[in-house]
Amino acid sequence: MARFKIEGGKPLKGSITPQGAKNEALQVICATLLTSEPVTIHNIPDILDVRCLIDLMHSLAVKVERLAKGTYRFTANGLNTSSFDITKFNKYSNKFRGSIMLVGPLLARFGKVKVPKPGGDKIGRRRLDTHFISMSKLGATFSYDTISKTYLVEANKIKGNYILLEEASVTGTANIIMAASLAQGTTNIYNAACEPYVQQLCKMLVRMGAKIEGIGSNLLTIHGVSALQGTEHTLLPDMIEVGSFIGLAAITMADLTIKDVSPAYLGIIPQVFRKLGIQLEIGENYIKIPTQEHYEIKKYIDGSILTISDAIWPGFSPDLLSIVLVTAIQARGTVLIHQRMFESRLFFVDKLIDMGAQIVLCDPHRANVIGLDRKYPLRGIQMSSPDIRAGIALLIAALSAEGTSIIENIKQIDRGYEAIDSRLIALGASIERID
């Protein structure tokens, strides 16, 4: 199993460009199944989750061509559910949660799909009810085989309907949008996720001939069409990488410029990091973080301790709470981190405490961080990456620490961050990948 060996405390300086958005990539690649015509996608990150999805496309007899670095053309004209290589399909689809978004497109085109229970991060319960209950409202039936752990969804012809989502699930919303695009009649999705990557999916489908109204809001109206055509699409930069690099720069006192960030799509991410006292210079398409020896956590107007919590878009992304938590370790002041959505996502803080951080884990959802204000450096230790975002947070902590750190199970980091070691080495980091 691969691991990282990190010598912390090295000065970092330079510029870095975020990869294409991981979560957007998984959505729009699945959407290529909705047409038999070629779809070309640019800025696709070379990460494990995307590789697994591309392998899944191969197992479905989709023609996948790599035209250049980050650019692929997908042609699903030979796609048919009867020729599934179910062994390969199961092998790849249960490695990452994004595989669940194959249900909508395959159901829309073929009226039947059988998928295994998806894998992904072990960060607590992640229900699939939104996906399957919504498909049933479009006229499908579904069943779950407890022995093979597979879901069977089928319908003679899906039909539009009014769907009020119990939760604003991003992958659930994407699945319904894709299915409804080829359904008979009109589908209204209320309490839909509306983050930029869902907007990007909708815009791509509209270019393919879909009829979607309300893009960017939580009420989507989709008028089903009989067929979709090919198109070309470019992914946004990954906002989670942008946030990760801001946190990295702050805690390591780096002088860092993040290029090609598309600031308009970052929502309140810059605002939250500024609450930690981090200076940001935001240009037309870049963010510069100057070297800061000290940064002080803001308080509320009444003087009470700041709380940073996650929320559905346009709230603060839960994927960045781990980064904010690590960044606060060397701040001046105190902040309460409240992870509302997942009950196991904060359990990695015991590794940070072993490194010397002053953190009180109040319960599975809340952690109180008392900033060290550079008075005490973190120390290198041996640890393991439990999920993608905790993994990058531990890597950031290790880069700021004194001494040597070992991070095991780095495939979790590789699932979401392309060549992160070589990109950080170019900034001056000391990272060795050991297989």
C-alpha positions as CSV (number, residue, x, y, z in Angstrom):
1,M,0.0,0.0,0.0
2,A,1.4,3.4,-1.0
3,R,2.3,6.0,1.6
4,F,3.7,9.5,1.8
5,K,6.9,10.4,3.7
6,I,6.8,14.1,4.5
7,E,9.6,16.3,5.9
8,G,7.6,19.2,7.3
9,G,8.5,22.9,7.9
10,K,9.8,23.5,4.4
11,P,9.1,27.0,3.0
12,L,6.6,26.9,0.1
13,K,6.4,29.5,-2.6
14,G,5.1,29.8,-6.1
15,S,1.9,29.3,-8.1
16,I,-0.4,26.3,-8.5
17,T,-3.4,25.6,-10.7
18,P,-6.4,23.6,-9.5
19,Q,-7.5,20.5,-11.3
20,G,-10.8,20.2,-13.0
21,A,-13.7,19.7,-10.6
22,K,-13.9,16.1,-9.4
23,N,-17.6,16.2,-8.5
24,E,-18.5,17.8,-11.8
25,A,-16.5,15.3,-13.7
26,L,-18.4,12.3,-12.3
27,Q,-21.7,13.9,-13.1
28,V,-21.0,14.9,-16.7
29,I,-19.2,11.7,-17.6
30,C,-22.3,9.7,-16.5
31,A,-24.4,12.1,-18.6
32,T,-22.6,11.0,-21.8
33,L,-24.6,7.8,-21.6
34,L,-27.8,9.8,-22.5
35,T,-26.8,10.1,-26.2
36,S,-25.4,7.9,-28.9
37,E,-23.5,10.8,-30.3
38,P,-19.9,11.8,-29.3
39,V,-19.4,14.0,-26.2
40,T,-16.0,15.7,-25.7
41,I,-15.1,16.8,-22.1
42,H,-12.1,19.0,-21.3
43,N,-10.2,19.5,-18.0
44,I,-10.9,16.1,-16.6
45,P,-8.7,15.4,-13.6
46,D,-6.5,12.3,-13.6
47,I,-7.7,10.9,-10.2
48,L,-8.7,7.4,-9.1
49,D,-12.4,8.0,-8.9
50,V,-12.4,9.3,-12.5
51,R,-10.3,6.4,-13.7
52,C,-12.7,4.0,-12.1
53,L,-15.6,5.7,-13.8
54,I,-13.9,5.5,-17.2
55,D,-13.2,1.8,-16.6
56,L,-16.9,1.4,-15.8
57,M,-17.7,3.1,-19.2
58,H,-15.5,0.6,-20.9
59,S,-17.4,-2.2,-19.2
60,L,-20.6,-0.8,-20.7
61,A,-19.1,-0.9,-24.2
62,V,-18.7,2.9,-24.4
63,K,-16.0,4.1,-26.7
64,V,-13.6,6.3,-24.7
65,E,-10.9,8.2,-26.5
66,R,-8.2,10.2,-24.8
67,L,-7.6,13.2,-27.2
68,A,-5.1,15.1,-25.0
69,K,-4.2,15.5,-21.3
70,G,-7.5,16.0,-19.6
71,T,-9.6,15.8,-22.8
72,Y,-11.7,12.7,-23.5
73,R,-14.4,11.8,-26.1
74,F,-17.2,9.5,-25.0
75,T,-19.4,7.7,-27.6
76,A,-22.1,5.5,-26.2
77,N,-23.6,4.3,-29.5
78,G,-22.7,0.7,-28.8
79,L,-24.2,0.8,-25.3
80,N,-26.6,-2.0,-24.3
81,T,-27.4,-3.4,-20.9
82,S,-27.5,-7.0,-22.1
83,S,-23.8,-7.0,-22.9
84,F,-22.7,-5.7,-19.4
85,D,-19.6,-7.3,-18.1
86,I,-21.2,-7.5,-14.7
87,T,-18.0,-8.7,-13.0
88,K,-16.0,-5.7,-14.2
89,F,-19.0,-3.4,-13.6
90,N,-19.2,-4.5,-9.9
91,K,-15.4,-4.3,-9.5
92,Y,-15.3,-0.6,-10.3
93,S,-18.7,0.7,-9.3
94,N,-18.4,-0.3,-5.7
95,K,-15.1,1.6,-5.3
96,F,-16.7,5.1,-5.3
97,R,-20.0,6.7,-4.6
98,G,-20.3,8.5,-7.9
99,S,-21.2,5.3,-9.6
100,I,-24.7,5.7,-8.3
101,M,-25.2,8.4,-11.0
102,L,-25.3,5.8,-13.7
103,V,-28.8,4.8,-12.6
104,G,-30.6,7.8,-14.1
105,P,-29.0,7.7,-17.6
106,L,-29.2,3.9,-18.0
107,L,-32.8,3.8,-16.8
108,A,-33.8,6.6,-19.2
109,R,-32.2,4.9,-22.2
110,F,-32.9,1.2,-21.5
111,G,-35.7,1.1,-18.9
112,K,-33.6,-1.2,-16.6
113,V,-30.4,-1.1,-14.7
114,K,-28.8,-3.2,-12.0
115,V,-26.1,-1.7,-9.9
116,P,-24.2,-2.8,-6.8
117,K,-24.1,-0.7,-3.6
118,P,-21.6,2.1,-4.3
119,G,-18.4,2.6,-2.2
120,G,-16.7,5.8,-1.3
121,D,-15.6,7.6,1.8
122,K,-16.3,6.1,5.2
123,I,-17.7,9.3,6.8
124,G,-21.0,8.1,8.2
125,R,-24.3,7.1,6.8
126,R,-25.0,8.2,3.2
127,R,-28.5,7.2,2.3
128,L,-29.5,6.3,-1.2
129,D,-33.2,6.8,-0.5
130,T,-33.3,10.1,-2.5
131,H,-32.2,8.3,-5.7
132,F,-34.5,5.4,-5.6
133,I,-37.6,7.0,-4.2
134,S,-37.3,9.7,-6.9
135,M,-36.9,7.1,-9.6
136,S,-40.1,5.4,-8.3
137,K,-41.9,8.8,-8.7
138,L,-40.8,8.8,-12.3
139,G,-42.6,5.4,-12.7
140,A,-39.8,3.0,-12.0
141,T,-39.8,0.0,-9.5
142,F,-36.8,-0.9,-7.5
143,S,-35.7,-3.7,-5.3
144,Y,-32.6,-4.5,-3.2
145,D,-30.9,-7.9,-3.1
146,T,-29.4,-8.2,0.4
147,I,-27.2,-11.2,-0.6
148,S,-25.6,-9.7,-3.7
149,K,-26.0,-6.1,-2.4
150,T,-27.3,-4.9,-5.7
151,Y,-30.2,-2.6,-6.7
152,L,-32.5,-3.4,-9.6
153,V,-34.4,-0.4,-11.1
154,E,-36.7,-0.9,-14.1
155,A,-39.6,0.9,-15.9
156,N,-41.3,0.5,-19.2
157,K,-41.1,4.2,-19.8
158,I,-40.3,6.8,-17.1
159,K,-42.7,9.7,-16.9
160,G,-42.4,13.2,-15.6
161,N,-43.7,14.0,-12.1
162,Y,-43.5,16.5,-9.2
163,I,-40.6,15.5,-6.9
164,L,-40.1,17.2,-3.6
165,L,-36.7,16.1,-2.3
166,E,-36.4,15.3,1.4
167,E,-32.7,16.3,1.2
168,A,-31.0,18.5,-1.4
169,S,-28.7,15.6,-2.4
170,V,-26.2,16.6,-5.1
171,T,-25.9,13.2,-6.7
172,G,-29.6,12.6,-6.2
173,T,-30.5,15.8,-8.0
174,A,-28.0,14.9,-10.8
175,N,-29.5,11.5,-11.2
176,I,-33.1,12.8,-11.5
177,I,-32.1,15.5,-13.9
178,M,-30.5,13.0,-16.2
179,A,-33.4,10.6,-16.1
180,A,-36.0,13.3,-16.5
181,S,-34.3,14.7,-19.6
182,L,-35.5,11.7,-21.6
183,A,-38.7,11.1,-19.7
184,Q,-42.2,11.6,-21.1
185,G,-43.7,14.9,-19.9
186,T,-42.5,17.4,-17.4
187,T,-40.6,16.9,-14.1
188,N,-40.5,19.5,-11.4
189,I,-37.7,19.0,-8.8
190,Y,-38.2,21.1,-5.6
191,N,-35.4,21.4,-3.0
192,A,-33.0,20.5,-5.7
193,A,-29.2,20.9,-5.1
194,C,-28.1,24.0,-7.0
195,E,-24.3,24.1,-6.6
196,P,-22.2,25.1,-9.6
197,Y,-21.5,21.6,-10.6
198,V,-25.2,20.8,-10.9
199,Q,-25.6,24.0,-12.9
200,Q,-22.8,22.8,-15.2
201,L,-24.5,19.5,-15.7
202,C,-27.7,21.3,-16.6
203,K,-26.0,23.7,-19.1
204,M,-24.3,20.7,-20.8
205,L,-27.6,18.9,-21.1
206,V,-29.2,22.0,-22.5
207,R,-26.5,22.1,-25.2
208,M,-27.3,18.5,-25.9
209,G,-31.0,19.4,-26.5
210,A,-32.5,19.0,-23.0
211,K,-35.1,21.6,-21.9
212,I,-34.3,22.7,-18.4
213,E,-35.7,25.8,-16.6
214,G,-34.6,27.3,-13.2
215,I,-30.9,26.5,-13.5
216,G,-29.1,27.8,-10.4
217,S,-32.2,27.6,-8.3
218,N,-33.7,24.9,-6.0
219,L,-36.7,24.5,-8.3
220,L,-35.9,22.8,-11.6
221,T,-38.4,22.2,-14.4
222,I,-37.4,19.6,-17.0
223,H,-39.4,19.0,-20.1
224,G,-38.5,15.5,-21.4
225,V,-37.3,15.1,-25.0
226,S,-37.1,12.0,-27.2
227,A,-33.3,12.2,-27.8
228,L,-30.2,14.1,-27.0
229,Q,-27.2,14.9,-29.2
230,G,-23.5,15.3,-28.7
231,T,-21.7,18.3,-27.4
232,E,-18.5,19.7,-26.0
233,H,-18.0,20.7,-22.3
234,T,-15.2,22.1,-20.1
235,L,-15.1,21.4,-16.4
236,L,-14.8,24.2,-13.8
237,P,-11.7,24.3,-11.6
238,D,-12.2,22.3,-8.4
239,M,-13.4,24.6,-5.6
240,I,-12.3,22.1,-3.0
241,E,-8.8,22.2,-4.3
242,V,-8.8,25.9,-4.2
243,G,-9.9,25.9,-0.6
244,S,-7.3,23.3,0.2
245,F,-4.5,25.4,-1.2
246,I,-5.7,28.5,0.7
247,G,-5.5,26.5,4.0
248,L,-2.1,25.0,3.0
249,A,-0.7,28.5,2.3
250,A,-2.0,29.9,5.6
251,I,-0.7,27.2,8.0
252,T,2.7,26.8,6.2
253,M,3.3,30.6,5.8
254,A,3.6,30.1,2.1
255,D,3.6,32.9,-0.5
256,L,1.2,31.3,-2.9
257,T,-0.8,32.3,-6.0
258,I,-3.6,30.0,-7.1
259,K,-4.3,30.5,-10.8
260,D,-7.3,29.8,-13.0
261,V,-9.7,29.7,-10.1
262,S,-13.0,31.2,-11.5
263,P,-13.7,33.2,-8.4
264,A,-17.4,33.7,-9.3
265,Y,-18.0,30.0,-8.7
266,L,-16.4,29.9,-5.2
267,G,-19.4,31.1,-3.3
268,I,-18.6,31.9,0.4
269,I,-15.3,29.9,0.5
270,P,-13.1,33.1,0.5
271,Q,-15.3,34.7,3.0
272,V,-15.0,31.8,5.5
273,F,-11.2,31.7,5.2
274,R,-11.1,35.5,5.8
275,K,-13.1,34.8,9.1
276,L,-10.0,32.8,10.1
277,G,-8.0,36.0,9.6
278,I,-6.4,34.9,6.3
279,Q,-5.5,37.6,3.8
280,L,-6.6,37.0,0.3
281,E,-6.0,39.0,-2.8
282,I,-8.7,38.0,-5.3
283,G,-8.1,39.0,-9.0
284,E,-10.1,38.4,-12.1
285,N,-9.0,34.7,-12.2
286,Y,-6.5,34.2,-9.4
287,I,-6.2,34.2,-5.6
288,K,-2.9,35.3,-4.0
289,I,-2.2,34.4,-0.4
290,P,0.8,36.3,1.0
291,T,3.0,35.0,3.8
292,Q,1.3,35.5,7.1
293,E,3.1,34.8,10.4
294,H,-0.1,35.3,12.3
295,Y,-3.8,35.2,11.5
296,E,-6.5,35.9,14.0
297,I,-9.9,34.2,14.1
298,K,-12.7,36.7,14.0
299,K,-15.5,36.7,16.6
300,Y,-19.2,37.5,16.2
301,I,-20.4,41.0,16.8
302,D,-21.4,40.2,20.4
303,G,-17.9,38.9,21.1
304,S,-18.9,35.2,21.1
305,I,-16.7,32.4,19.6
306,L,-17.0,31.9,15.9
307,T,-18.7,28.8,14.6
308,I,-18.0,27.4,11.1
309,S,-20.5,24.8,9.9
310,D,-21.4,23.1,6.6
311,A,-24.5,23.6,4.7
312,I,-26.0,22.9,1.2
313,W,-25.0,25.4,-1.5
314,P,-24.7,28.3,-1.3
315,G,-23.6,27.4,2.2
316,F,-20.1,26.3,3.1
317,S,-19.1,22.9,1.6
318,P,-18.7,20.0,4.0
319,D,-15.7,18.9,2.0
320,L,-13.8,21.9,3.3
321,L,-14.5,21.6,7.0
322,S,-11.5,19.3,7.5
323,I,-9.3,21.9,5.8
324,V,-10.6,24.8,7.9
325,L,-10.1,22.7,11.0
326,V,-6.5,22.1,10.2
327,T,-5.9,25.7,9.2
328,A,-7.3,27.0,12.5
329,I,-4.6,25.0,14.5
330,Q,-2.0,27.7,14.1
331,A,-4.4,30.6,14.2
332,R,-4.8,33.1,17.1
333,G,-8.1,32.5,18.8
334,T,-10.8,29.8,19.0
335,V,-13.3,28.4,16.6
336,L,-16.0,25.7,16.8
337,I,-16.2,23.5,13.8
338,H,-19.7,22.0,13.3
339,Q,-19.9,19.1,10.8
340,R,-23.7,18.7,10.5
341,M,-24.0,16.3,7.6
342,F,-21.7,13.3,8.5
343,E,-21.2,11.8,11.9
344,S,-17.8,10.2,11.2
345,R,-16.0,12.9,9.4
346,L,-14.2,14.5,12.4
347,F,-12.7,11.3,13.8
348,F,-9.4,12.1,12.1
349,V,-8.7,14.8,14.7
350,D,-7.2,12.3,17.1
351,K,-4.2,12.3,14.7
352,L,-4.0,16.1,14.9
353,I,-4.1,15.9,18.7
354,D,-1.2,13.5,18.6
355,M,0.7,16.0,16.5
356,G,0.2,18.6,19.2
357,A,-3.0,20.4,18.1
358,Q,-5.3,21.7,20.9
359,I,-8.6,20.4,19.8
360,V,-11.5,19.2,21.9
361,L,-13.8,16.8,20.1
362,C,-17.1,17.6,21.7
363,D,-19.1,14.9,19.9
364,P,-19.0,13.2,16.5
365,H,-20.2,16.5,14.9
366,R,-18.4,19.3,16.7
367,A,-14.7,20.1,17.4
368,N,-13.4,23.1,19.3
369,V,-10.0,24.3,18.0
370,I,-7.9,26.4,20.2
371,G,-5.3,28.1,18.0
372,L,-1.6,27.7,18.8
373,D,-0.6,31.0,17.2
374,R,2.7,29.6,16.1
375,K,3.8,29.2,19.8
376,Y,4.2,25.5,19.4
377,P,4.8,23.7,16.1
378,L,3.0,20.5,15.2
379,R,5.2,17.4,15.3
380,G,5.5,14.7,12.6
381,I,3.9,11.3,13.4
382,Q,2.7,8.2,11.5
383,M,-0.9,8.2,10.5
384,S,-3.4,6.9,8.0
385,S,-5.8,8.7,5.6
386,P,-9.4,7.7,6.4
387,D,-11.1,9.6,3.5
388,I,-10.2,12.0,0.7
389,R,-10.7,15.3,2.6
390,A,-9.3,14.1,5.9
391,G,-6.3,12.7,3.9
392,I,-5.5,16.1,2.3
393,A,-6.0,17.8,5.7
394,L,-3.5,15.5,7.3
395,L,-1.0,16.1,4.5
396,I,-1.4,19.9,5.0
397,A,-0.8,19.4,8.8
398,A,2.3,17.3,8.1
399,L,3.8,19.9,5.7
400,S,3.5,22.5,8.5
401,A,4.9,20.2,11.2
402,E,8.5,19.7,12.5
403,G,10.1,16.4,11.7
404,T,9.0,13.5,9.6
405,S,5.4,12.3,9.0
406,I,4.2,9.1,7.4
407,I,0.7,9.0,5.9
408,E,-0.6,5.6,4.9
409,N,-3.5,4.6,2.7
410,I,-2.9,7.6,0.4
411,K,-5.0,6.0,-2.3
412,Q,-7.8,7.9,-0.5
413,I,-6.0,11.2,-1.3
414,D,-5.3,10.0,-4.9
415,R,-9.1,9.5,-5.3
416,G,-9.6,13.2,-5.3
417,Y,-6.3,15.0,-5.9
418,E,-4.3,14.7,-9.1
419,A,-0.6,14.2,-8.6
420,I,-0.7,16.2,-5.4
421,D,2.8,15.2,-4.3
422,S,4.5,16.4,-7.5
423,R,2.5,19.6,-7.6
424,L,3.4,20.5,-4.0
425,I,7.1,19.4,-4.5
426,A,7.2,22.1,-7.2
427,L,6.3,24.6,-4.5
428,G,9.2,23.4,-2.3
429,A,7.5,20.7,-0.3
430,S,9.5,17.5,0.7
431,I,7.2,14.6,-0.1
432,E,8.3,11.1,-1.0
433,R,5.8,8.6,-2.4
434,I,6.7,5.1,-1.2
435,D,5.0,2.1,-2.8
